[in-house]
Amino acid sequence: MAKSPAKPSGGAKNKAATDAHDHLRTTRIPAPAYPQTYKASVDELKQFYREMLLIRRFEERAGQMYGLGLIGGFCHLYIGQEAVVVGIQSALRKGDSIITGYRDHGHMLACGIDPKPVMAELTGRAGGISRGKGGSMHMFAVDHGFYGGHGIVGAQVSLGTGLAFAHKYKKDGGVAVTYFGDGASNQGQVYESFNMAELWKLPVIYVIENNQYAMGTSVNRASAEDQLFRRGESFRIPGLQINGMDVCEVRAAADEAVAWVRAGKGPVLLEMKTYRYRGHSMSDPAKYRSKEEVEQVREHSDPIEGCKKRLLESGRVTEEELKAIDKEIRALVAEAADFAQNSPEPDPAELYTDVLVEAY
Amino acid sequence: MATEIFLPAMSPTMEEGTLAKWLVKEGDTIKAGQVIAEIETDKATMELEADDAGVVARLLVPGGAEGVKVGTPIALVAEEGESVAAAAAAPVAPAPVATAAPAVSAPAPVAASAPVAAPVLVAKADPAIPAGTPMVKMTVREALRDAMAEEMRRDDRVFVMGEEVAQYQGAYKVTQGLLDMFGPDRVIDTPITEHGFAGIGAGAAMGGLKPVIEFMTFNFAMQAIDHIINSAAKTNYMSGGQMRCPIVFRGPNGAAARVGAQHSQNYGAWYAAVPGLIVLAPYDAADAKGLLKAAIRSPDPVVFLENELLYGRTFEVPQMDDYVLPIGKARIMREGTDVTLVGYSIAVGVALEAADKLAAEGISAEVIDLRSLRPLDRATVLTSLKKTNRLVVVEEGWPQCSIASEIAAICMEDGFDDLDAPVLRVTDVDVPLPYANNLEKMALVKVDDVVAAARRVCYR
């Protein structure tokens, strides 16, 4: 993997134009090379397809179950953003850590966590991954390197930087990936964390999932610098702006970032331009954007359709095979939904457990 | 088979809605994600999207219908390849939702009505100090430093982080010498960035380390309180016990001397109000050492409240290899029979001085140092009350919603029959701490006020 700030030579026919374009999406300080699209094998593409589809179907089902009153409170769906987490996770290895905010279901599934306890947490049942005590926004699976699931916007950025601190302290070679949104990118603690992360060369990848809206406020209404990949520049953190609707572009960027960070060069910021199809949460009517805008993205940039197209164009996968995957995923989600509805509510004694680890 | 579309709940509080209008009619082909109806909820008009592609077989509730209960079937959709006529003829289940959804039970209004009782914590006793153990004189500052050094030697996951803790040797010299002993990887100077380093500390604890985070004073920790409470205190519970946050937040708390309102506040009651935290506030050097060691070993997040005015005071500390105190156990500093004085941190000194004065007047005061504000040692307080039947709480902090208020409530709830007089609170005056020397003195808790209160409850 190229690590120098120089652009990779060769490849693109219209090199000058490509470089000029990429240059606009890279910070002006030394940065990882602007990635070329990842050349995924058919098997890898199939895996991407499967994982993204699982997230999509899971979230659709969660939305339905919310509508049925089976899920309470807030429920933030990841539909539309699937390529980001699937692409990034595919570049990580065991021992790395990840952390995110409250829109966390997709991240858990992409970590390989069983959908059943995730769905059962949404329904607040004993079989939930937090035994029903966390809910949609507060889920954890440390054995999968997943450190939550945090409900306070921006808090995960400092916490994720702390996870990176722990990797460096323990010298275990791990990296911490810290996912946050365009909304969180205006929180003060993000910049406090950026400063220390670069100062101490911590192995952290900041992934800004720029889905264009912080609840109902568009990026340009909230951000003086709306090119969010530049947000680390004054701390000398290199940034890249990536098409987050294309899983292969995401994967390529993740490879560059991981190589940079594992080499001890300090943090990298990846701005993933993405889009959420649904409202901020289930109770958001999303009146702040037009139907046409959403339709446009769904029609032309859908990450799952894009992956499907690649698979079919490879000529090595048939429509029938993809349908079979679809069926398999639907069954998996149906099973999770059944589990989540049939698992009992937590035992009343659970009210008092886990407040403290130790008895004093 | 046909898929039923139900009137969905579109907010946490929605129970029924108005089906404002249909945007499709029977026989229309619909795509996944297509808006098929507008629903007016208690909050807004929402668009109802189809989850799957298909053909609208029947509309079961007409446009304009009001008061449609959440969960009522409103349409039937035939799936790809399915006969629309057959789908339309499919029997419609009665509104399944109201019954299928778990009943949202009202929260129990008081703990007493909860189906299971809260566990009762029984604090362990202090370790026995073997006869002949030499006592060494030591300042609180040195005791705290020794506690950290001993624990850092014992466990290499322990590190110290904060402003000026390393090269400067500590703003109040509590970390003096640690950098030389353990090096810059374990004694870490941060920029002035409380919110950030409290979060990094909490994240490092989640990642398996044991951070000791120093705040130059707890006044500055207000910038970081979100991580102390939302990130550190609640994680173990929210994760069902699978993610811990073993971290110590420590630093001076309460009024120092002539530093004015923004630098002089006691946060004891704030943190002690939060389940999931341990809150310790020692008075003397032995407790400072034994409790800080316990705090660093604890698998739970600890707020450790020191006091700048106590740092330089000298006390006797038992010279033992490993002096670790139990968390949650109050200490009887002086036995007495006529009145109980309860305090913590610097107020213990005030109470002890008052007890001396009271003794000269023939009033025997028992002095209790709470040491731990959470868990709070109710048993020691109530046992003493049973003996003296009169109680005064002494606190260097504001009166409203204070630890003193909490102790008064405990005495009323569980010691009412033992009370021969109302519990009195002797605290700071209820104003921001003034700068002027005379006003500052007037505002802080005073020995004479404690003496007067003790006389009052003894009816003398």
Contacts between the chains, C-beta under 8 A, distances in Angstrom:
chain1	res1	chain2	res2	distance
A	60	B	51	5.5
A	63	B	51	7.3
A	64	B	8	7.6
A	64	B	51	5.9
A	66	B	8	7.2
A	66	B	9	6.6
A	67	B	6	6.5
A	67	B	8	2.6
A	67	B	9	5.7
A	67	B	10	7.2
A	67	B	70	7.9
A	68	B	6	6.3
A	68	B	8	7.1
A	68	B	9	7.3
A	68	B	71	6.2
A	68	B	96	7.9
A	68	B	97	5.2
A	68	B	100	6.9
A	68	B	101	6.4
A	69	B	9	5.0
A	69	B	70	6.0
A	69	B	71	6.4
A	69	B	97	5.5
A	69	B	98	7.9
A	69	B	101	3.7
A	70	B	100	7.4
A	70	B	101	5.6
A	70	B	102	7.4
A	72	B	12	6.1
A	72	B	104	7.1
A	73	B	12	5.4
A	74	B	12	7.1
A	97	B	207	6.5
A	99	B	203	7.5
A	123	B	102	7.6
A	124	B	102	7.5
A	128	B	240	7.5
A	129	B	240	7.3
A	130	B	238	5.9
A	130	B	239	5.3
A	130	B	240	4.2
A	130	B	242	7.6
A	131	B	240	3.5
A	131	B	241	7.6
A	132	B	240	7.6
A	133	B	237	6.0
A	133	B	238	6.1
A	133	B	239	8.0
A	133	B	240	5.4
A	134	B	238	4.2
A	134	B	239	6.2
A	134	B	240	6.8
A	138	B	234	8.0
A	138	B	238	4.0
A	138	B	239	7.3
A	139	B	239	7.7
A	140	B	235	7.6
A	140	B	238	7.6
A	140	B	239	4.1
A	140	B	242	5.8
A	140	B	243	4.4
A	141	B	242	7.5
A	142	B	206	7.9
A	142	B	242	6.0
A	142	B	243	5.4
A	147	B	203	7.6
A	147	B	206	5.5
A	147	B	207	7.4
A	147	B	243	6.9
A	148	B	235	7.5
A	148	B	239	7.4
A	148	B	243	7.0
A	150	B	231	7.2
A	151	B	230	7.4
A	152	B	226	6.0
A	152	B	230	5.1
A	152	B	231	7.5
A	155	B	199	6.4
A	155	B	226	6.4
A	155	B	227	6.7
A	155	B	230	6.5
A	155	B	231	5.7
A	157	B	199	7.5
A	158	B	195	7.1
A	158	B	196	5.6
A	158	B	198	7.4
A	158	B	199	2.3
A	158	B	200	5.6
A	158	B	202	7.4
A	158	B	203	6.4
A	158	B	227	6.7
A	159	B	199	5.5
A	159	B	200	7.7
A	159	B	202	5.8
A	159	B	203	3.6
A	159	B	206	6.6
A	159	B	227	7.7
A	159	B	231	6.0
A	160	B	203	6.2
A	161	B	196	7.7
A	161	B	199	7.1
A	161	B	200	5.1
A	161	B	203	6.2
A	162	B	199	6.3
A	162	B	200	4.0
A	162	B	201	6.2
A	162	B	202	6.0
A	162	B	203	2.0
A	162	B	204	4.2
A	162	B	205	7.4
A	162	B	206	7.0
A	162	B	207	6.5
A	163	B	203	4.9
A	163	B	204	7.2
A	163	B	206	6.7
A	163	B	207	4.4
A	164	B	203	7.9
A	165	B	200	5.6
A	165	B	203	6.9
A	165	B	204	4.7
A	165	B	207	7.4
A	165	B	209	7.7
A	166	B	203	7.2
A	166	B	204	4.6
A	166	B	206	7.9
A	166	B	207	3.0
A	166	B	208	5.8
A	166	B	209	5.1
A	167	B	207	7.1
A	169	B	159	6.9
A	169	B	185	7.0
A	169	B	204	7.0
A	169	B	209	5.9
A	170	B	208	7.1
A	170	B	209	7.6
A	176	B	207	7.8
A	188	B	195	6.6
A	189	B	195	4.6
A	189	B	196	5.5
A	189	B	199	5.9
A	192	B	191	7.8
A	192	B	193	4.2
A	192	B	195	5.7
A	192	B	196	2.7
A	192	B	197	7.6
A	192	B	199	7.9
A	193	B	196	5.2
A	193	B	199	6.8
A	193	B	200	6.7
A	195	B	191	6.1
A	195	B	193	6.7
A	195	B	196	7.2
A	196	B	190	6.7
A	196	B	191	6.7
A	196	B	193	6.9
A	196	B	196	6.0
A	196	B	197	6.9
A	196	B	200	6.2
A	199	B	191	7.3
A	277	B	33	6.7
A	282	B	9	8.0
A	282	B	10	6.5
A	282	B	11	7.3
A	283	B	10	5.8
A	283	B	11	3.6
A	283	B	12	6.7
A	283	B	14	7.9
A	283	B	41	7.9
A	283	B	43	6.9
A	285	B	10	7.9
A	285	B	44	4.7
A	285	B	45	6.3
A	285	B	46	4.5
A	285	B	47	6.7
A	286	B	47	7.9
A	287	B	44	7.7
A	291	B	35	7.0
A	298	B	33	6.4
A	341	B	100	7.8
A	345	B	102	6.4
A	348	B	114	7.1
A	348	B	115	4.1
A	348	B	116	5.0
A	349	B	116	4.9
A	351	B	114	6.5
A	351	B	116	6.9
A	352	B	116	7.0
A	352	B	118	5.4
A	352	B	119	5.6
A	353	B	241	6.8
A	354	B	236	5.3
A	354	B	237	4.8
A	354	B	239	7.7
A	354	B	240	6.1
A	354	B	241	4.0
A	355	B	236	7.4
A	355	B	237	5.6
A	355	B	275	5.2
A	355	B	276	5.7
A	356	B	236	7.1
A	356	B	276	6.9
A	356	B	278	7.3
A	356	B	300	4.8
A	357	B	236	5.9
A	357	B	241	7.5
A	357	B	244	5.8
A	357	B	246	7.8
A	357	B	298	8.0
A	357	B	299	4.0
A	357	B	300	5.2
A	358	B	298	6.4
A	358	B	299	5.6
A	358	B	300	6.2
A	359	B	119	7.6
A	359	B	121	6.4
A	360	B	121	5.8
A	360	B	123	6.4
A	360	B	124	7.8
A	360	B	278	7.3
A	360	B	326	7.1
A	360	B	327	4.6
A	360	B	328	4.0
A	360	B	372	7.9
A	360	B	375	5.3
